[in-house]
Structure formats: C-alpha cells, structure tokens
C-alpha cells in the first residue's frame, strides 16, 4: 500500500525529494525581470550625476512617469505624450480629458500630471510674489506662461502692485470662451482700489497660440488705462500669452 505522497512504506522521504528536478528559482526570477527596470536605474543615475539639463524632455517625463506608472515601460508613453502635445510644458498644461486620450494615461495618472503642473505654477508664483516686478520680468513671464499659455479658454488676469511695484495680489478676474473674454474697466479699477494697489499689469491668453494683440485687445486696454488714470492707478503693461510666446503692448508701443 502506498502512502499519501505515492511512496512505498520503506521509501525514504528525503530520497524522493532528492530525485525531483531542482527548480532554478533565482534564474527564473531573473529571466522574468521586466526589461525596463534596468533602464529606470540608469536614467535615475544619469539624472543624479548630470542633472536635469542632461536629459531631453522625453526622458525627464519618463522619470516622472516612473512614480505614476510603476509597473510598465514608460518610454513609449512619454514619447506619445510629447508627440500629441509638443513639449513637456504643453503636456503638463494639457486638459485632463485630452491627457486621457493618450494610450497608457488613465484618470489617476492624468490627475497626477495636473498636480505636478499646479506645483510648478505655485513655485513660479513664489518667485515673483512680494518682489519688485519690474526687476523680475523674466520670472514674471515664466509664471504667466506656466499658468495661462496652455489653457483652452481665454483668461483675463490682473497683477496688483504696491507703490514699490511689488506684487501684492494675482487674480483671474474673468474666464471666457476660446477667443473672447468679457472685461469691465470699472470692475478692474474697483478691485485695484480695494487692494490699495497703485499699479496693475493686465495679462490674458490666446488659446490659438498666437499672442498678437487684436484691435479689441488694444481698445479695451486703452479704456482701462483711462479709467485707472482718473483714480491714480497706473497700468504698466498688458501682456498677451500664447503657446508661441508672448506680446507686450508696451513693448510694441501700442499703449
């Protein structure tokens, strides 16, 4: 009669297992190790040793996606995002719905990318808040671009300055359509007085990407300048932000 393991009464249990072929567990695990893990380690080492400037946009985006998509090869996802949107800034600025149209990007990953974008915007705003704006113009433009360049609707933003031209408030006053935002000069000036601002900078975006001022942009700006001047508030500039750059009405001698 055989026992429960299929051995005779006199069989040695140790000899039975000794005859079984050994399973190369470690070798098998090594064979099944995903190919992208070594790539991730190498990319992290390059970032740590050479810094972000040594990595092209798609590799920097890959590094970010490592955390958001831990169990997949993120290189094709990063390249697909850049193919769809163009640049790393445009990827982070893309709407949630459009991000999810890219293969490999689900709702959670899309939301995480928007959290990263919001963090970058907050950092950029921190670079200019409370500082003398006219001497921090590059940082101001970087902030406005990160906050508005990739929005799919027009936004009208006002930067309120104190008598030393330091930023005391930054507010989106109106959100419009793809090519129009209603602006009310009286409301602009009223808000400046409420904040005790002595100067303002007007900013709005063109979702088309072309920052060239329209005739309506110019006329509206002149109306605000006239209304503000009567109450002692200066309009330093009106910036128009687009994906292709920015336009300064003061720099273009339009105001």
Secondary structure, 3 states (H helix, E strand, C coil): CCCCCCCCCCCCHHHHHHHCCCCCHHHHHHHHCCCHHHHHHHHHHHHHHHCHHHCCHHHHHHHHHHHHCCCCCCHHHHHHHHHHHCCHHHHHHCCHHHHCCCCCCCHHHHHHHHHHHHHHHHHHHHHHECCEHHHCHHHHHHHHHHHHCCCCCCEEEEEEECCCCEEEEEEEEEECCCCCCCCCHHHHHHHHHHCCCCEEEEEEECCCCCCCCCHHHHHHHHHHHHHHHCCCCEEEEEEEEECCEEEECCCCCCC
